[in-house]
Amino acid sequence: MEKTMQPLWSSCNNRRSKTMHVPLLGVALVLLLFLASPPTSCKEEEKTSLLGFLDGLSQNSGLTTSWQNATNCCLWEGIICNVDGAVMDISLTSRGLEGHISPSLGNLTSLLRLNLTGNSLSGGLPLELLLSSSIAVLDVSFNKLNGEFHELQSTRDSMMKVINISSNLFTGNFPSTTIGSMKNLAALNMSNNCFTGEIPSTLCVDKPYFVVLDLSYNQFHGRIPTELGNCSGLRVLRAGKNQLIGTLPAELFNVTSLEHLSFPKNHLQGTLEHVGKLRNLVILDLGWNGLNGKIPDSIGQLKKLEELHLDNNNMSGELPSALRNCSNLTTIILKDNNFQGELKRVNFSTLSNLRFLDCRSNKFTSTIPASLYSCSNLIALRLSFNNLHGQFSLGISNLRSLRFLALSHNNFTNITNALQILGKSRTLALLLIGGNFKHETMPDYDTFYGFENLMCLAINECSLYGHLPNWLAKLKNLRGLLLDNNKLSGPIPTWIDRLNLLFYLDISNNNLTGDMPTALMEMPTLQSAHSDPIVLKFPIYLTPFLQYRTTSGFPKMLNLGNNKLTGMIPPQIGQLQALLTLNLSFNNLHGEIPQSIGNLTNLQVLDLSYNDLTGAIPSSLEMLHFLSKFNISSNDLEGSVPTGDQFSTFPDSSFHLSGGL
């Protein structure tokens, strides 16, 4: 249920992500901006330059009213002038502006800051802005700007301190000559673009104030230049989601000022033997690479470390006990590696700030360490796909902030004890404990109070005996229920429609009997496409490559396949118009396929195969225009097969009928 994969950007032309907010200027600039008072009248040449910018916009979101009705441009929206009537600040963020950035802004010789972030501006970035001798802060992030950066070298001293061109569509190589001439540069954010080539080795030359470099989410390749070790004041270095190879150069670990080191989703190799030198690190993110070796004991020297991301590498060995010294840790993500040994080597009781711990898909053994129950701020805990064993401890009740708990596919026992302990939690929203409790019996209770805020429950792949327990009817906040791949028997209970928020139901691969209850057709969230999205602390993985980060992303699904259900498909099934997946395959259903299935116009998956269905294939199926998977084979149907649209793309095996055509 939980094989992970982080999301990848599909293309350079269709992406947006949260980019790091880089520091802008110091107190001096802020005071200049706020102490400036508009004069009686702005300079005429300043007004002309601003109107040139306005002329380049195809959508100005009402700027015309402000900018043309008042003669004093220092009073225009988004404009701040100095005492001489010269424009020193332009701030037009998230205004829905469209069109091009006019080169006329380069004529504003007193302009200190230009902030156009969060619009829909296109075209290139005027060279006049990059060559400006006055601009200190240039922020055009989150637009649709494109084109290459031409290599420029200004003959004048550049005042540029901050450049943020992130989340655009820029292409070409790193503009090393252009950036190289900016001696005062402190922060450069080029993330979320389509830059290619190698990271230049001259990046840090003659830049004594350089503290922030963000190159993440581009297409840079090659090795990390060893010369980055010369950036002696660098505090933030981010270059994740590129195509970088080789090892982290040893020289990089000499930059002891580093607070944020982030190279996830590259092709890096090597070990972390020198990481202990970076005593100021707050965030270390090297996930999704090819790192090997163990986490060194020197990790304990990173006393300021708050986030540790080493997921999806080839790392191994036992966790160092020195990890307990990183008392500021809030996040530990070690999933999908080859770590082994016992988790109790780490004394988690010293990590009182820990909020997220993810160690899934490793080779950890023994039991859940008792010290972990001291982490009262823990929100999300995932230890799935390891070799842990034993019974759940009452200590879990001490995790009073816990909302996400995933312990699936280990060797835990005593499901009755587990549910009694976990049911007491008032915060737990997602509980994934499938793949444990092998061949035990699903407990049922005459009275049951608990799981009052549970939204998703997965007790699948356990080979559990018993019935669908009545206590499930009391979980009024339940959105997703996964009990598939057990040995549950008996009928589907009629209380199922009391779960008013349930929209993902998978009880396939059991031994359920009886007719399909009409109560299934009364489930309100399967009748309406609307559902409130809830962001998940950790993504849930239903297949090796399919993840969900919000509950609204889950497909609205009814999967009753591979049981022993009998009777007819109720015609009321046409009421479930929000359904995306309907699987009734491998049962003993008979009668005709209801014409009302054609009302399920959102369906993407329909599988009615391997039943005893008879009669003609309903023509209403041709109304299902979004089907990507379709199977009605191995029934006794007759008549013509639907044609046209997507039906011509399905293989003949989807229509192989026992009764002939």
N, C-alpha and C positions, 0 to 999 in steps of 0.2 A: 504493500500500500504506500510505501514511503520512499522509494528509490529517488534520490534527489538529483536535480540539475538546476543550476541557477539560470535565470533568463539571459539570453543573448540578444544583442541588437540585431534586427533583421537586415537593416541597410543603413548607409550613411544618410540617405535621403528621407528617412522616416523614423526619427527618434528624438526623444527628449528625456533627460534624466535630471535628477537633483544635482546641481553642481555646488561645489564648495563655495561658501561666501568668503571671498578673499578680503583681507584687510585693505582699507583704502588709504587715506592719508592721516597724518597726525593731527594733534590738537590745533596746530597753527592754521591749517586749511579750514578746519571746521569753524574756527573763530572768524576767519575772513568771510566765510559764507554767511554766517548768521549776524555778524555785526555790520555787514554791508547795508547801506540805506540807499534806496533809489533816488536819483537826482531829479531835478525838474524835468529834464529831457535827456533821452539817450542820444548818442552820436548817430548821425544820419547814416554813416557807412556801416555801423553795427546793425541798424534796422534793415538796411538793404541786404546784408548777408543773411539775416534771419528770414526775410521774405523769400530769398533764394532757396532756402531749405524748405519753406512752406510750398513753394512751387513744385518741388520735386516729389511731393506726396500725392498719391492718388486717393488716399483715405486719411483725412486729418482729424477725424473724431471731434469736430467742433473747435479746433484751434483757430479756424478762420474768424470766428466771432470774436475771440479774445484778441487775436493778433492784428486784426485789421480795423476794429472799431476804436481802438485806443492808439493815439499817436506816439505815446511814450513807450518804447519797447521794453523799458525796465519794469513796466507794470504788467507785461504780458505773462500769461500763464506759463510756469516752468522756467522763467528767466530771472536771474539775479544779476544785478550790476554792481560795480564798485562805485566809489564816490565820484569818479570822473565820468560816469555815464557809459563805461565800457562793460560789455557782457563778460561775466566771469564764471557763470554757472548756468548750464542748461540741463534740466531734469524733467524728462517726459517719459516716465516709466509706465508700462502696461496701459497705454492709451489706445491700442488698436490701430496704430499708425501703419500705413502701407505706402509702398513706393520706394524711392531711392534716397540715400543720404547725399545731400548736395555738397560738392566741394567748397561751396561758398562759406561753410562753417570754418574752413581753414583760414579765412580772412579775419576771424575774431582774434586779434593778437593778444587779448588779455584773458582769453578763455582758459580757466583752470580745470574745469570738470565738465565732461559731456556724458550724460547717462541716458541712453535710449533703450534700456533693457526691457524685454517682455513685450515687444511689438511684432509686427509682421513685415519688417523692412527687408527689401531684397536688393540684388545687385552687389557690387563690390564695395569695399571700404575705401573711401577716397584717400589717395596718397597724401593729400594736403593735411589730413588729420594726423597721420603717422609722422609727418615731417614738421609738425607744429613745434614752435619753440616755447609755447606757453602751457599746453595741455599737460596736466599732471595725472589726471584720472580719465581713462577712456573705457566706458562700459557699454558695449553693444550686444551683450549676451542675450540669448533667447530671442533670436530673430530668424530670418531666412536669407541672411547674407551669404554670398558665394564667391567663387573665383579664387585665384591664387594670390599670394602675397609676392609682389615683385621685390627683388632685393634692392634696398635703398640704403644709402648712408648719408645722413644729414651732415651738412657742413657747419651747422649751428649746434650749440649745446642743447640737448634735449632735456626738458623738465619731466619727461614721462616717468611716473612712478608705478602706476597700476594700469595694466591692460587686461581687460576681460572680454574676450571674443568667443566665449564658450557657447555651445548649443546653437551653432549655425551650420552652414554647409560649405565651409571653406575647404579648399583642396590644395594639392601641391606639397612641396617640401617645407620643412621648417625654415622660416625666414631668418636665417642666422645672421646675415649681414645687417638687416634692418634692426633686429633686436640687439645685435652686438654694439650698435652705436648709442644705445640708451644706457648711459653709465649710471643713471640714478634709479634704474628700474628696481622695484622692490617686490612686485607681485605680477606674475604672468599666468593667466588661465586661458588655455587653448582647448579645453576639453570639449567632447561632444561635437567633433567636426570630422572631416575626412582627410586630414593631413597624412602624408606618407613620408617615406624615406627614413633616414636614421636621425637619432637625436644628436645634435652637433656637440663636439667635444669642447667647443669654445664658449659654451653657454654662460659660464661663470666668470669669464675673463673681464676684469675691470668693472665688477659690479659689487661694490662693498656693502650695498644695502639689500641685496637679493635674499628674500626670505620665503617666497611662495612660488612653486612651479607645479602647474597641473596640466598634464598632457594626456589624461585618461580619455578613453573612448575615442580613439583615432585608429590609424593603420600604420603607426610607426613600427619599423622592424630593425633587425640588427641587435647588437649588444648594448647594454647600458654602459655609456662611456665612463672610464675610470676617472676622468677629469671632473666628474660631478663631486668627487671627494674634495675639490678645491672650493666648493661653495661653503665656506666655513660658517656662514651665518644662516644657512638654509634651515627653515623650520618645518615646511610642508613640501613633500615630494610625492606627487601622485602621477602614475602612468599606467593605471590598470586598463584592461581590455584593449591591448594592442597586440603586436606580434613579436615581442621582444624575446630574445633567446640568450643562452649562456647563463652565467652565474651572477649573483649580486656581487659586484666588485668589492674586494676587501677595503679599498680606499673609501667606499661609501660609508663604512662603519666608523670612519674617523670624523664624520660630520656629527659631532656630539650634540649639536644644537637641535637636531631633528626631533620633532614632536609627532609628526604624522608621516609614516612611510607606507606607501600603498602601491603595490604592483600586482594586483589580482588579475587573473584571466590572461596570462601570457604563456610563454613556453620556457620559463626559467627553471634551472636545475641547481644542484648544489645543496649545501647545508647551511645551518644558521649558527655556526660555531662562534662568530664574532658579535652576535647580537647584543651581548651583555655590555658592549661599549656605549650603546645608545641610551645613556642613563636618563635622558629627558623624554623618551618616547611615551606618547599617550595612546597612539593608535598604530598598530602593526597589522597590515593586511596583505598577506601573500598567498591568499587562497587561489585555487584553480591554476596551479602550476605543476611542475614536476619535481618539487623539492624532495629530498630524501634525508636519511639520518634521523636523529632524535631531536627533541627539544632540549637544548643544553641546560645544564644546571645554572649557567650564568643568567638565564631568564629571570632569576630571582633578584637580580640587581636592578631590574626595571621597576623601581618603586612607584613611578608615576603612571605606569601602564594601565589603561582603562579598557581597551579593546584588543583582543588577540584573535586574528582570523588566519588559520592555517588549513582550512578545509580543502578537500579535493586535491591532495598531493600524494606523494608516495612515502610519507614519513612513517616511522616505526619506533619501536622501543617503548619503554614505560614512561609515564609522565613523571617529570622531575618533582621531587618533594619540595624543591625550592620555589615552586609555583605559589606556595602559600605565602611567600613574602610579597607578592604583588597585590597588596591589600586594597588597591584602588580599582581592581578589575570589576567591570560591570558585564563584560561580554567575553565568553570563551567559545569559539567555534572551531572544532577539530574534526568535524564529520568527514567521512569518506577518506580515511587513511588506513594505516595498518598498525595503529597503536595497540599495545597489548598490556597485559598485567592487570593489577587491581587498581581501581580508582581510589581506593582508600590510602594510596601512597601520598595523595595530596590531602592536607588538612584543610578542608573547605571552611571550617569554622572561622578562619582568619579572613575569609573573603566575604565580609558582611555586606559589601555593595553589589555582589553578583546578582544580575538580573536575567541573563541569558546564558544557558549552558547547553551546547549541542555536541554530543560525542557519538552520534549515530554512525553505523556502518564502520566499526572498528573491530577489535578482537579483545575487548575488555572482558575480564572474568570476575568471578566471585559475586558479591552482593553489592547493592547500592550502599555507599559508605554512609555511616551514621552522621558523620560531620557535615554532610551535605544538607541535612535537615536544620542546620543552624542558619542557613542562608534565607532569612525571613523575607528578603526583598526579591527572591527569585520569582520571575514572571513566567519563564518558559524553560522547560527541562526536556531534553530529548536524548534518550539513551538506546534508541531502537537499533535492531540489527547488531547485537553484540552477543556475548556468551554469558550474560548475567543469569543468576539463578536465585532461588529462595522464595520466601513469601514477602509480601509487602509489609512494611513496618508502620506502626502507629506514628512514627516520627514524621511521616509525610504530612500529617495534620498540622505540623509546625510551619509549613510553607503557606502562610496565610495570604500571600500575594499571587500564588500560582494560578495561571489561567490556561497554560498549554502544557500538557503532560503526554509524552509519547515514549512508551516503554515496549513497543511491539517487537515481536520476533526475537525474544530471548527465551529463557527457560523457566520463567516464573510459574509458580503453582498456587493452588487454592484460590480460585476465582471468587468464591463466596466471601472469604476474608478480604480480598482485594476490593470488592465493591462496597463492603461495609465500611472500610476505612476511607476510600476515596469519595464515597457518597456524602460524607460529612463536610466536604469542602463547599464553601459558599462562593468561591471565586472561580472554580474550575469551569472553563468554557469548552475546551477541546480535550478529549481523552481518547488516546489511541493505544490500546493494549492487546491488539490482535496478535496471533502467532504464538501465544502462550497457553497455559492451562490445558494442555493437550488431553483430549478424551475425558475431560471432566463434565459435570452437568451444570447447565445454566441455572443459576439459583432463581427462585421466585419467592416472593414474600407476600403475606396477607396484608401487612402494613409496611410501607416504605416511604421514608421522607429523606430526600437528599437530591444532590445534583440539580439544585434549583436554578442554576444559571448555565447548565450544560447545553451547548449548541451543537456539538458533534461528538458522537460516540461510535467507536470502532472496536468491536470484539469479533473480528473476522479471522478466518483461517486458524481456528482453534480445535476443530472437530468436536465441538461441544454437543452433548445430548440435551434433550429436554424440549421445551416449547418456547414460543415467543413470550417472554415473561410479562405479566400484567403491570409490573411496576414501571415499565416503559411509558405507559399511558400518562404517568404523572410528570413526565419531563416536558413541560409546556413550552420551554424555549428551544427545544430540539429542532435543528435545521437539517442535520445529516445523520443517518443511522446506517451503519454497515455491519451486518451480521452474516455476510456471505461466507461460503466455504466452511460450514459447520455441518452438524447432523441433526439439526432441529426438525422436529416433526409436529404434526397437528395442523389445524387450520390457521389461516391469517386472521387474527382477532378483529372484531368489528370496531374496537376502540381506536383503530388506527387514524380515523378521521378527527379524533380529538387533538391530535398533534397539529395545531393550526399553523405552525411555522415550518413544518417538515416539507422539504422539497427534494431531498436526495435520499432515496430508499433503495438499498441493495441487500436483498435477502436471497440472492441466487445461490445455487449449489447447496441446497439443503434437502430435506425430505418432507417438505410441507405438502399438505393434502387439502382436499375440499375445493369448493368453488372460489373464484375470485370474488371477494365481497364487494358489494356496491359501495361500501364505506370508502374503498380506495378511490372511488370516483368523486368523492366529496371533499378531497383534500384541497383546502382553499389556495395554498401557494402553488399547486399544480394547475390551478384554473386561471391564475393571474400571473402575468409576466413580471410584476413588480416584486422586489424584495430588497430589504435594507442591506446595503453592503457593510460588511464588517471586516476590517483589516486584520489579518492573522499575524501573530508575532513571528512564527516560523511558517514557511509555506508547507502545505500538505501535498504529498505526491501519491497519486492514485496509480500511476504506471511509471516505469523507469524514466520517462522523459516528459511527463505531464504534471505540472505543478499548479497549485492554486494559492494565491496570496490574499484573496478576499473571498468571503462566502458567496458574494454575488457572482463570482467567476465560476462557481461549480455549475455543471449542467443540471437542469431540473430533470431528474431521472427516476424511473420506476423500473427496477430490474428484478423480475421474478423468475428468471430463467433457471433451467435445470432443477426443477422440483417435481412434484407429482400432482400438480393441480389439475382439476377436472372441470367439467361444465363448459359454459360458453363464455366468450369474451363479452362482457356487458356492453350494450349499445351506449350506455352513459359514458363510456370511455372518451367519447367526443367532447366531453366537458373539460378535459384536462388540456386546454389549449396552450398552456405554457410549457408542456413537455418538450424536451429536446431529445431524450433517449427513452425508448420503450422496448424492453426485452422480455418476451414471454416464451422464448424458445425452450425446447426440450421439456415439455410438459405433456399432459394428456387432454389438452383442450379440444373441444369439438364444436361443430356448428359452423356457421359462416363468419367470415370477417366482416364486422359491422361497417356499413357505409360511413358511419360517423367518424371513423378513423381519419377520413379525409379532412375533418375539421382541425386536426392537429397540425396546422400549417407551419409550425416552428420546428417540427421534428427533423432531427439530423440523423438519427439512428432508429431503425425499425427492424426488429428481428422477431418473426413469428414462426421460425423454422422448427421442424421436428415436433409437430403436434398432429392432431387428427382433424384438422380443419377441412371443411368441405364447401362445395358451392363455387360460384364464380368469383374471380378476383374482382373486387369492387373498383369501378371506374374512378371513384373518388380519390384513389391513391395518386392519381395524376395531379392532384392539387398540392402534393407534398414537394414543393420546389427546392427545399433545402437539404434533402436527403443526401448523405455522403456514404452511408452504409445501409444496405437493404437486403433482407433475406426472408423469403417465404417458402423455401424449399422443403422437401420431405413432408408434404401434406397431401390431401386428396382433393386439391383444388382443380378447377377446370375453367375453360374459357380463355380469352385472349390475355396476353401479358401487356401491362402498361407500356406505352411507347413514348418516344420523344423526351426532350430535356435530359435530365440526369439518368433516366431509366436505360438509355442506350449505353451508358457507361458501366453498368453493373455486369459482372460476369454471368454466363449462363447458369452457373451453379446456384445463383441467387434465386432462380426460378424453377429449379429441377423439382417437378411435382410427381408424387406417386400415382395420381389418378390420370395423368396425361393432360394434354391441352385440347 
